[in-house]
Amino acid sequence: MINIKTNSRKVKPGDTFVAIKGFTVDGHDYIEDAIKAGATKIVCEHGEYQVETIITPSPEEWLKETL
């Protein structure tokens, strides 16, 4: 089972972090925090990171399809 988080403060080692853009907050701003907390996979719209990264035009759709 994949442990998926959209809140970097709740990431535990081995989790997947999905960066979602909201009205006031952009999850992309917290990707490094999620990695420091132990995320081993990132799902986002752009960027290069030191962990496995899935680039998708819609992280929200990826999340819906995965759950």
N, C-alpha and C positions, 0 to 999 in steps of 0.2 A: 504494500500500500504506500502511495506517495503522500508525504506530509506537505501540504501546500499552504503557504501563508501569504497574505497580502499586506500584513502589518509587520514591518521589520523588527519591531520590539518584541514580537512573539516568536521569532525564528529561533529554532533549536538546531543543533548540529545535524546535518543530513537533510534538512528541509529544502523545498523548492520555494523560491520567492518570486511572486508575480507582481511586476511593477505596473500599477494601474494609475492612469491620470484621472484625477477627480476635479471637481470644480475649484477647490482651494488648495489641494495638495497633489503633487506629482510623485508617484511611487518611484520614479527613476532617481529622484533626489536621495533615496534611502537604500539604493542597491548596495553601496559600499558598507553601510551599517549591517545589512542582512548578511553579507559575506563575512564580515567580522564576527557575527553571531553564529556562523557555522553553515550558512546556506551553501549547498553544493551544486545548485542549478538555479539559473535566473531566466525568467521569461519576461521579455521586454520589447519595446519598439525599436531601440537602437543602442549601440554601445558595444564595447569589447571588455570582457572581464576575465579574471583569472580562474573562473570556474566555468563549467558547462553552461552555455548560453543559447537560448532559443530566441531568435529574432522573429517577431511576427507583427503584422500591421495592427493586430488587435489582441492584446493580452487577455482582454475580457472574453473574447470568443474562444481563445485557447482554453481558458479556465472553464467555460461552460461545456466545451467538448470533452474535457478531461474528467470533470466531476460527474 
